[in-house]
Amino acid sequence: MPSPFPGMDPYLESPLYWQDLHERFLPYAAEVLQPQLPNRYRARIGERVILEAIEGAIIPDLTVVQWPTRGDAEGQTPSSSTCVAVEMDAPTIFSAFPDDLCEAFVEIIDRIGQRVITVIELLSPTNKTPGAGHDQYMQKQREVLRSGTNLVEIDLLHGGAHTVAVPRANLVRHAPFHGLVSVWRAAQPLQCEVYFVRLQDRLPRLRIPLLPEDHDVALDLPAIFTRCYDAARYDLDLDYTQPPPVELARADLTWLEDWLRDKGRHA
């Protein structure tokens, strides 16, 4: 079952689901971009390490979640299913040490010059929360802008500090909006292209810049988001009868409640 919202689903901003969405989104984005790229380019997943993770946060690489069965919901014992027994190999045991938090992004590489042409970032709460993660992201942003590399910043999160390259003061007259996408082209350094994300509208389909002599390629955010939602079966996890995990403006909250009620997903 797809998300009930026409665009961004604010319920996925919960810490329980955002990291999973983030990790699904970027490989799908690279997969969508690669067939459109001229042969001189390739899309790859890059990764940076956040040296100081948020205190108390544990973000696993993979989590297996049990959904309640009909029997569970009715207080009955769920029916058993037939399983094939598999002989398990013995592991080698090591001491466990906590790893630093890693964040992925997409890079478009020029095969000829072996240099980064475009960086695509999907912002996370760590990027937008004051602390080491925010500082490291802002440092990377400055380095990218100075390097002559195109920068695409996708911010679908309602909360947190303003982080994308376009100055906040330039956006005030377009408020309110839930999130935004900023596209900075190295060939046009004095301007940014902005796509606004509003709960009432579908997500934008982006123009992703390459070198100036090559045409833009498309990044279809609605298609990628839908694929993430369907693949993860978020519809089995999210409780739309509860308030959203982010604080919304009164107008947006009223719209959300009315929309979910019309879709039969709200009490």
Residue frames as qw, qx, qy, qz and C-alpha x, y, z in Angstrom:
[[0.000, 0.889, 0.459, 0.000, 0.00, 0.00, 0.00],
 [0.429, 0.477, -0.037, 0.766, 1.50, 3.40, -0.96],
 [0.183, -0.202, -0.418, 0.867, 1.91, 6.36, 1.35],
 [0.115, 0.748, 0.648, -0.087, -1.38, 8.22, 1.83],
 [0.089, -0.786, -0.009, 0.611, 0.34, 11.56, 1.20],
 [0.653, 0.751, 0.094, -0.012, 0.78, 13.15, -2.23],
 [0.416, 0.753, -0.415, 0.297, 4.44, 13.94, -1.51],
 [0.227, 0.374, -0.742, 0.508, 6.64, 13.76, 1.57],
 [0.703, -0.481, -0.501, -0.151, 5.31, 11.59, 4.40],
 [0.109, -0.737, 0.396, -0.537, 6.11, 13.44, 7.66],
 [0.881, -0.402, 0.142, -0.204, 5.63, 10.24, 9.68],
 [0.913, 0.215, -0.131, 0.320, 8.87, 8.93, 8.18],
 [0.172, 0.753, -0.338, 0.538, 10.79, 11.69, 9.94],
 [0.796, -0.567, 0.128, -0.169, 10.63, 9.60, 13.10],
 [0.096, -0.682, 0.725, 0.012, 14.08, 8.39, 14.25],
 [0.731, -0.036, 0.667, -0.135, 12.66, 4.87, 13.97],
 [0.742, 0.500, 0.443, 0.061, 12.40, 5.12, 10.19],
 [0.259, 0.928, -0.154, -0.221, 14.47, 8.00, 8.80],
 [0.259, -0.600, 0.708, 0.266, 17.84, 6.24, 8.74],
 [0.590, 0.172, 0.781, 0.115, 16.29, 3.29, 6.90],
 [0.485, 0.817, 0.297, -0.095, 14.69, 5.64, 4.35],
 [0.003, 0.886, -0.378, -0.268, 18.00, 7.48, 3.92],
 [0.385, -0.387, 0.800, 0.248, 19.93, 4.27, 3.25],
 [0.580, 0.409, 0.700, 0.079, 17.36, 3.04, 0.73],
 [0.323, 0.888, 0.160, -0.284, 16.99, 6.37, -1.05],
 [0.052, -0.785, 0.469, 0.402, 20.57, 6.92, -2.21],
 [0.375, -0.126, 0.854, 0.339, 21.19, 3.57, -4.01],
 [0.435, 0.629, 0.644, -0.009, 17.84, 3.99, -5.78],
 [0.157, 0.919, -0.027, -0.360, 18.82, 7.53, -6.77],
 [0.185, -0.562, 0.679, 0.434, 22.13, 6.33, -8.23],
 [0.435, 0.183, 0.863, 0.177, 20.29, 3.54, -10.04],
 [0.371, 0.806, 0.431, -0.165, 17.85, 6.04, -11.58],
 [0.044, 0.886, -0.237, -0.396, 20.63, 8.40, -12.67],
 [0.466, -0.378, 0.690, 0.404, 23.09, 5.95, -14.21],
 [0.546, 0.396, 0.683, 0.280, 21.10, 4.97, -17.35],
 [0.244, 0.937, 0.247, -0.041, 20.58, 8.67, -18.17],
 [0.325, -0.793, 0.309, 0.413, 24.24, 9.64, -17.90],
 [0.608, 0.701, -0.361, -0.095, 26.44, 9.99, -20.98],
 [0.946, 0.036, -0.263, 0.188, 29.12, 7.31, -21.11],
 [0.388, 0.528, -0.412, 0.633, 31.76, 9.63, -19.71],
 [0.359, -0.495, 0.379, -0.694, 30.00, 9.69, -16.31],
 [0.540, -0.206, -0.815, 0.032, 29.24, 7.19, -13.58],
 [0.497, -0.639, 0.070, -0.582, 27.16, 7.53, -10.42],
 [0.595, 0.039, -0.733, 0.326, 28.62, 6.08, -7.25],
 [0.593, -0.755, -0.244, -0.137, 27.78, 6.00, -3.55],
 [0.342, 0.491, -0.491, 0.633, 30.25, 7.88, -1.36],
 [0.681, -0.598, -0.421, 0.037, 30.45, 7.81, 2.41],
 [0.141, 0.615, -0.409, 0.660, 31.78, 10.04, 5.16],
 [0.568, -0.294, -0.695, 0.328, 32.28, 9.24, 8.81],
 [0.320, -0.804, -0.015, -0.501, 30.69, 11.31, 11.57],
 [0.440, 0.314, -0.690, 0.481, 33.37, 11.15, 14.25],
 [0.096, 0.017, 0.678, -0.729, 31.01, 11.91, 17.11],
 [0.256, -0.399, -0.786, -0.397, 27.62, 10.23, 16.88],
 [0.440, -0.545, -0.027, -0.713, 24.56, 11.59, 18.69],
 [0.098, -0.279, 0.821, -0.489, 24.74, 10.47, 22.33],
 [0.528, 0.104, 0.687, -0.488, 22.56, 7.46, 23.00],
 [0.720, 0.467, -0.110, -0.502, 21.72, 6.86, 19.35],
 [0.483, -0.203, 0.828, 0.200, 22.21, 3.36, 17.98],
 [0.627, 0.545, -0.133, -0.541, 21.71, 3.08, 14.22],
 [0.701, -0.129, 0.686, 0.145, 22.06, -0.53, 13.02],
 [0.039, 0.299, -0.670, -0.679, 22.96, -1.47, 9.46],
 [0.469, -0.147, -0.702, -0.515, 19.96, -3.84, 9.25],
 [0.355, -0.073, 0.652, -0.666, 17.03, -4.43, 11.56],
 [0.284, -0.225, -0.867, -0.341, 14.48, -7.24, 11.31],
 [0.354, -0.072, 0.340, -0.868, 11.08, -6.16, 12.61],
 [0.024, 0.278, 0.960, 0.018, 8.18, -8.47, 13.46],
 [0.365, -0.175, -0.194, -0.893, 4.81, -7.23, 12.27],
 [0.468, 0.019, 0.702, -0.536, 1.78, -8.38, 14.28],
 [0.115, -0.132, -0.886, -0.430, -0.26, -11.14, 12.66],
 [0.515, -0.402, -0.327, -0.683, -4.02, -11.31, 12.78],
 [0.745, -0.354, -0.557, 0.101, -3.71, -13.81, 15.61],
 [0.423, -0.047, -0.384, 0.819, -1.45, -11.46, 17.59],
 [0.163, -0.264, -0.056, -0.949, -3.92, -8.59, 17.19],
 [0.684, -0.366, -0.316, -0.547, -6.79, -10.73, 18.50],
 [0.478, -0.547, 0.567, -0.388, -4.84, -12.22, 21.37],
 [0.982, 0.078, 0.110, -0.132, -4.54, -15.60, 19.68],
 [0.587, -0.427, 0.568, 0.387, -1.52, -17.73, 18.99],
 [0.441, 0.629, -0.366, -0.524, -0.36, -17.11, 15.43],
 [0.972, 0.186, 0.122, -0.078, -0.40, -20.10, 13.13],
 [0.543, -0.503, 0.533, 0.410, 2.95, -21.74, 12.50],
 [0.620, 0.694, -0.223, -0.291, 4.55, -21.72, 9.08],
 [0.967, 0.042, 0.123, 0.220, 6.71, -24.35, 7.46],
 [0.005, -0.903, 0.410, 0.127, 10.42, -23.52, 7.57],
 [0.892, 0.313, -0.278, 0.173, 13.37, -25.30, 6.02],
 [0.678, -0.680, 0.153, 0.231, 16.10, -26.06, 8.56],
 [0.561, 0.745, -0.266, 0.246, 19.47, -24.67, 7.49],
 [0.826, -0.285, -0.171, 0.455, 22.75, -25.80, 9.02],
 [0.018, -0.994, 0.057, -0.088, 24.42, -22.68, 10.40],
 [0.693, 0.383, -0.346, 0.504, 28.16, -22.03, 10.24],
 [0.606, -0.609, -0.280, 0.427, 30.10, -21.27, 13.41],
 [0.198, 0.947, -0.024, 0.253, 31.16, -17.59, 13.62],
 [0.600, 0.121, -0.358, 0.705, 34.51, -16.21, 14.73],
 [0.358, -0.850, -0.382, 0.067, 33.97, -14.18, 17.90],
 [0.406, 0.349, -0.153, 0.831, 35.51, -10.72, 18.35],
 [0.157, -0.481, -0.479, 0.718, 35.09, -8.04, 20.98],
 [0.188, 0.759, 0.529, 0.330, 32.45, -5.51, 19.99],
 [0.269, -0.341, -0.116, 0.893, 33.37, -1.83, 19.78],
 [0.329, 0.791, 0.410, -0.312, 30.97, 0.93, 18.74],
 [0.521, 0.268, 0.402, 0.704, 31.57, 2.31, 15.24],
 [0.034, 0.350, 0.029, -0.936, 31.38, 5.93, 14.23],
 [0.530, 0.610, 0.488, -0.331, 28.22, 6.92, 12.37],
 [0.303, -0.083, 0.606, 0.731, 28.58, 6.82, 8.58],
 [0.444, 0.655, 0.307, -0.529, 26.51, 8.83, 6.12],
 [0.548, 0.182, 0.645, 0.501, 26.20, 8.12, 2.42],
 [0.288, 0.717, 0.006, -0.635, 25.78, 10.47, -0.55],
 [0.783, 0.444, 0.393, 0.190, 25.80, 10.18, -4.35],
 [0.164, -0.658, 0.360, 0.640, 28.62, 11.44, -6.56],
 [0.772, 0.613, 0.167, -0.003, 28.62, 11.75, -10.33],
 [0.545, -0.525, 0.437, 0.485, 32.16, 11.11, -11.57],
 [0.531, 0.749, -0.274, -0.287, 33.78, 12.14, -14.85],
 [0.959, -0.042, 0.215, 0.178, 35.43, 8.92, -16.09],
 [0.638, 0.652, -0.066, 0.404, 37.79, 10.92, -18.32],
 [0.117, 0.712, -0.374, 0.583, 39.23, 13.22, -15.70],
 [0.618, -0.247, -0.693, 0.277, 38.39, 10.97, -12.72],
 [0.051, 0.069, -0.372, 0.924, 36.97, 13.92, -10.84],
 [0.064, 0.546, 0.768, -0.328, 33.72, 14.59, -9.03],
 [0.038, 0.333, 0.409, 0.849, 31.31, 16.67, -11.13],
 [0.496, -0.475, -0.155, -0.710, 28.17, 16.64, -8.94],
 [0.121, 0.006, -0.867, 0.484, 27.48, 15.74, -5.32],
 [0.529, -0.426, -0.406, -0.611, 23.94, 14.82, -4.26],
 [0.069, 0.107, -0.762, 0.635, 23.15, 14.96, -0.54],
 [0.525, -0.554, -0.530, -0.369, 20.03, 13.75, 1.27],
 [0.061, -0.528, 0.467, -0.706, 20.17, 15.67, 4.53],
 [0.601, -0.316, -0.727, 0.105, 19.73, 13.81, 7.80],
 [0.463, -0.859, -0.188, -0.109, 18.86, 15.03, 11.31],
 [0.745, -0.371, 0.027, 0.555, 22.57, 14.76, 12.16],
 [0.430, 0.333, 0.243, 0.803, 23.36, 17.32, 9.43],
 [0.135, -0.682, -0.274, -0.665, 20.74, 19.75, 10.79],
 [0.663, -0.713, -0.228, 0.010, 21.35, 19.41, 14.54],
 [0.025, 0.880, -0.410, 0.238, 24.07, 21.55, 16.17],
 [0.815, -0.412, 0.404, 0.045, 27.07, 19.37, 16.97],
 [0.394, -0.422, 0.676, 0.458, 29.85, 17.46, 15.28],
 [0.502, 0.374, 0.740, 0.245, 27.65, 16.10, 12.49],
 [0.247, 0.925, 0.278, -0.077, 26.38, 19.56, 11.53],
 [0.191, -0.838, 0.351, 0.372, 29.87, 21.07, 11.70],
 [0.477, -0.193, 0.748, 0.419, 31.34, 18.35, 9.49],
 [0.464, 0.608, 0.622, 0.168, 28.54, 18.70, 6.95],
 [0.123, 0.974, 0.078, -0.176, 28.96, 22.48, 6.75],
 [0.331, -0.645, 0.540, 0.428, 32.71, 22.04, 6.29],
 [0.496, 0.130, 0.770, 0.379, 32.12, 19.61, 3.42],
 [0.336, 0.826, 0.452, -0.017, 29.57, 21.99, 1.89],
 [0.043, -0.921, 0.198, 0.332, 32.12, 24.81, 1.90],
 [0.419, -0.383, 0.704, 0.427, 34.74, 22.54, 0.33],
 [0.493, 0.428, 0.720, 0.235, 32.38, 21.46, -2.44],
 [0.227, 0.931, 0.262, -0.113, 31.36, 25.03, -3.22],
 [0.157, -0.833, 0.388, 0.361, 35.00, 26.12, -3.43],
 [0.539, -0.209, 0.745, 0.332, 35.98, 23.16, -5.60],
 [0.334, 0.345, -0.449, -0.754, 33.81, 24.01, -8.60],
 [0.051, -0.135, -0.985, -0.093, 31.65, 20.91, -8.08],
 [0.462, -0.365, -0.350, -0.729, 27.88, 21.04, -8.56],
 [0.001, -0.001, 0.828, -0.560, 25.99, 20.54, -5.29],
 [0.529, -0.354, -0.482, -0.602, 22.45, 19.20, -4.93],
 [0.018, -0.076, 0.767, -0.637, 21.05, 19.24, -1.38],
 [0.500, -0.373, -0.617, -0.479, 17.76, 17.45, -0.74],
 [0.039, -0.079, 0.662, -0.745, 16.21, 18.45, 2.58],
 [0.462, -0.369, -0.655, -0.470, 12.94, 16.63, 3.20],
 [0.443, -0.353, -0.680, 0.465, 13.08, 17.20, 6.97],
 [0.150, -0.857, -0.321, -0.374, 10.84, 19.80, 8.59],
 [0.574, -0.810, -0.022, 0.120, 12.88, 20.21, 11.76],
 [0.771, -0.162, 0.114, 0.605, 16.42, 21.30, 12.44],
 [0.155, -0.693, 0.115, 0.694, 18.60, 24.25, 11.47],
 [0.618, 0.766, -0.019, -0.176, 18.69, 25.79, 8.01],
 [0.698, -0.391, 0.499, 0.332, 21.58, 23.95, 6.36],
 [0.710, 0.475, 0.401, 0.332, 21.43, 24.09, 2.55],
 [0.505, -0.010, 0.145, 0.851, 23.64, 26.47, 0.58],
 [0.009, 0.630, 0.367, 0.684, 20.94, 28.96, -0.48],
 [0.058, 0.122, -0.477, 0.869, 20.67, 31.73, 2.20],
 [0.036, -0.497, -0.830, 0.251, 17.61, 31.46, 4.40],
 [0.082, 0.530, 0.176, -0.825, 16.85, 35.17, 3.96],
 [0.194, 0.201, -0.586, -0.761, 16.19, 34.56, 0.26],
 [0.233, -0.213, -0.925, -0.211, 13.47, 32.03, 1.08],
 [0.077, 0.241, 0.629, -0.735, 11.38, 33.88, 3.65],
 [0.442, 0.263, -0.043, -0.857, 8.82, 35.25, 1.20],
 [0.553, 0.098, -0.716, -0.414, 8.14, 31.71, -0.07],
 [0.015, -0.025, -0.896, 0.443, 7.23, 30.36, 3.37],
 [0.637, -0.443, 0.612, -0.152, 5.61, 28.25, 4.58],
 [0.741, 0.366, -0.529, -0.193, 7.23, 25.14, 3.19],
 [0.925, -0.364, 0.072, -0.076, 8.05, 21.76, 4.71],
 [0.714, -0.327, 0.393, 0.479, 11.45, 21.21, 3.10],
 [0.419, 0.847, -0.141, -0.296, 13.38, 22.18, 0.01],
 [0.861, 0.092, 0.261, 0.427, 15.97, 21.17, -2.55],
 [0.014, -0.903, 0.220, 0.369, 18.89, 23.46, -3.38],
 [0.847, 0.306, 0.245, 0.358, 20.81, 23.04, -6.64],
 [0.142, -0.874, 0.250, 0.390, 24.07, 25.00, -6.93],
 [0.837, 0.486, 0.116, 0.223, 25.75, 24.94, -10.33],
 [0.619, -0.414, 0.159, 0.649, 29.49, 25.55, -10.45],
 [0.376, 0.319, 0.438, 0.752, 29.04, 27.28, -13.81],
 [0.170, -0.702, -0.263, -0.639, 26.57, 29.77, -12.24],
 [0.486, -0.113, -0.654, 0.569, 28.03, 30.38, -8.77],
 [0.067, -0.081, 0.240, -0.965, 25.97, 33.49, -7.97],
 [0.649, -0.109, -0.069, -0.750, 22.61, 31.74, -7.95],
 [0.206, -0.047, 0.959, -0.190, 20.85, 28.67, -6.59],
 [0.511, -0.162, -0.562, -0.630, 17.90, 26.79, -8.03],
 [0.242, -0.082, 0.749, -0.611, 15.34, 25.92, -5.36],
 [0.486, -0.269, -0.705, -0.440, 12.48, 23.43, -5.32],
 [0.375, -0.315, 0.463, -0.739, 10.08, 23.82, -2.42],
 [0.335, -0.140, -0.932, -0.025, 8.64, 20.77, -0.69],
 [0.445, -0.179, 0.249, -0.841, 5.12, 21.20, 0.68],
 [0.354, 0.026, 0.898, -0.261, 2.99, 18.47, 2.24],
 [0.597, 0.508, 0.361, -0.505, 0.08, 19.24, -0.08],
 [0.559, 0.691, -0.323, -0.325, 2.12, 18.76, -3.28],
 [0.979, 0.107, -0.018, 0.171, 3.99, 15.88, -4.88],
 [0.587, -0.556, 0.281, 0.517, 7.75, 15.83, -4.50],
 [0.340, 0.809, -0.244, -0.413, 9.66, 17.66, -7.26],
 [0.903, 0.244, 0.207, 0.287, 11.41, 16.06, -10.20],
 [0.332, -0.807, 0.198, 0.447, 14.88, 17.58, -10.18],
 [0.650, 0.726, -0.178, 0.136, 17.28, 18.79, -12.87],
 [0.770, -0.508, 0.205, 0.327, 20.69, 17.37, -11.96],
 [0.317, 0.893, -0.281, -0.152, 23.59, 19.33, -13.51],
 [0.911, 0.010, 0.145, 0.386, 26.63, 17.77, -15.15],
 [0.417, -0.234, 0.226, 0.848, 29.42, 19.61, -16.97],
 [0.260, 0.568, 0.098, -0.775, 28.16, 22.75, -18.78],
 [0.264, 0.322, -0.648, -0.638, 28.43, 21.12, -22.21],
 [0.183, -0.157, -0.964, -0.114, 26.10, 18.26, -21.21],
 [0.472, -0.456, -0.319, -0.684, 22.35, 18.32, -20.67],
 [0.422, -0.335, 0.580, -0.610, 20.86, 17.93, -17.20],
 [0.379, -0.110, -0.909, -0.137, 19.54, 14.53, -16.14],
 [0.563, -0.484, -0.141, -0.654, 16.35, 13.94, -14.15],
 [0.147, 0.048, -0.881, 0.448, 16.05, 12.74, -10.58],
 [0.508, -0.404, -0.476, -0.594, 12.45, 11.65, -10.07],
 [0.105, -0.258, 0.688, -0.670, 11.93, 12.09, -6.33],
 [0.745, -0.062, 0.157, -0.646, 8.29, 10.86, -6.37],
 [0.875, 0.201, -0.412, -0.153, 9.30, 7.57, -8.01],
 [0.417, 0.330, -0.718, 0.449, 12.25, 7.04, -5.67],
 [0.333, -0.245, 0.520, -0.747, 10.20, 7.84, -2.59],
 [0.850, 0.013, -0.030, -0.526, 7.42, 5.48, -3.66],
 [0.775, 0.262, -0.571, 0.063, 9.93, 2.71, -4.29],
 [0.138, 0.319, -0.707, 0.616, 11.44, 3.19, -0.82],
 [0.553, -0.154, 0.346, -0.742, 8.02, 3.19, 0.82],
 [0.896, 0.108, -0.190, -0.386, 6.82, 0.09, -1.00],
 [0.653, 0.331, -0.651, 0.200, 10.05, -1.88, -0.58],
 [0.075, 0.259, -0.697, 0.664, 10.19, -1.21, 3.18],
 [0.407, -0.503, -0.732, -0.211, 6.45, -1.80, 3.70],
 [0.068, 0.112, -0.403, 0.906, 6.26, 1.27, 5.89],
 [0.538, -0.311, -0.274, -0.734, 2.46, 1.00, 5.67],
 [0.767, -0.294, -0.570, 0.004, 2.69, -1.90, 8.14],
 [0.522, -0.110, -0.454, 0.714, 4.67, 0.20, 10.64],
 [0.024, 0.158, -0.081, 0.984, 3.29, 3.72, 10.56],
 [0.072, -0.577, -0.771, 0.258, 0.29, 4.57, 12.76],
 [0.088, 0.345, 0.273, 0.894, -1.49, 7.44, 11.03],
 [0.420, -0.730, -0.495, -0.211, -4.07, 7.66, 13.83],
 [0.581, -0.577, -0.192, 0.541, -1.36, 9.23, 16.01],
 [0.096, 0.962, -0.073, -0.245, 0.07, 12.77, 15.68],
 [0.747, 0.567, -0.211, 0.275, 3.07, 13.10, 13.33],
 [0.783, -0.342, -0.173, 0.489, 6.55, 12.96, 14.91],
 [0.371, 0.122, 0.038, 0.920, 7.36, 16.53, 13.84],
 [0.030, 0.627, 0.440, -0.642, 5.84, 19.81, 14.94],
 [0.276, 0.424, 0.578, 0.640, 3.81, 21.27, 12.08],
 [0.138, -0.031, 0.039, -0.989, 2.23, 24.67, 11.62],
 [0.446, 0.268, 0.626, -0.581, -1.45, 24.71, 12.55],
 [0.619, 0.495, -0.153, -0.590, -2.53, 25.02, 8.92],
 [0.406, 0.386, -0.810, -0.176, -0.39, 22.04, 7.87],
 [0.113, -0.033, 0.925, -0.362, -1.56, 19.95, 10.82],
 [0.560, 0.356, 0.385, -0.641, -5.21, 20.70, 10.04],
 [0.605, 0.490, -0.430, -0.457, -4.65, 19.80, 6.40],
 [0.192, 0.305, -0.932, 0.044, -2.86, 16.56, 7.42],
 [0.316, 0.115, 0.808, -0.484, -5.69, 15.46, 9.70],
 [0.629, 0.466, 0.147, -0.605, -8.35, 16.23, 7.10],
 [0.478, 0.508, -0.631, -0.339, -6.36, 14.50, 4.36],
 [0.063, 0.180, -0.970, 0.150, -5.83, 11.32, 6.40],
 [0.457, 0.253, 0.631, -0.573, -9.49, 11.30, 7.41],
 [0.637, 0.513, -0.143, -0.558, -10.53, 11.55, 3.75],
 [0.445, 0.433, -0.770, -0.149, -8.17, 8.65, 2.97],
 [0.887, -0.303, -0.231, -0.260, -9.66, 6.56, 5.77],
 [0.706, 0.186, -0.499, 0.467, -6.31, 6.52, 7.63],
 [0.033, 0.292, -0.434, 0.852, -7.15, 8.78, 10.58],
 [0.117, -0.384, -0.853, 0.333, -9.39, 8.13, 13.59]]
